[in-house]
Amino acid sequence: MACQQEICVGHPSPRGDIAAARGLVYNVLMTAKHVGELEHMILLSIVRLGRDAYGMSILRELDERADRKVSRGALYLVLERMVQKGYLHPRMGEPTSERGGRAKRYFELTDAGKEALRVSGRSLLALWDGLESLLEEGR
């Protein structure tokens, strides 16, 4: 079977091992998805909440930890978009009487969501590197 990619794992590269590794890293970085600020905060909240991550608990987490006020509509729009991107997997809880017989919709990160969060986090940390002192008051 012929390789369909520029770099094919398991086959020697005519450009040499270092060039192949660089190409592979470039291809991975260029195909990884970056997430926006609100998506990033929501994903982090879901990781922190674990199996208890549902709409209202995510909103509370954003409010209490990040001092970020988000409307329910905006939250559910972003959650649905991340489900469509494959970053989140929704699951339905049991119906409860306190919710009028409705079930909570819980969210957990998929492997793609974890990778997107890692890539986004690394990018932000790389941009922040060395800037803290430049942003101190009085400078």
Secondary structure as UniProt FT lines:
FT   TURN            9..10
FT   TURN            14..15
FT   HELIX           17..31
FT   HELIX           37..49
FT   HELIX           50..52
FT   HELIX           55..66
FT   HELIX           72..85
FT   STRAND          88..95
FT   HELIX           97..99
FT   TURN            100..101
FT   STRAND          103..109
FT   HELIX           111..128
FT   TURN            129..132
FT   HELIX           133..135
FT   TURN            137..138
//
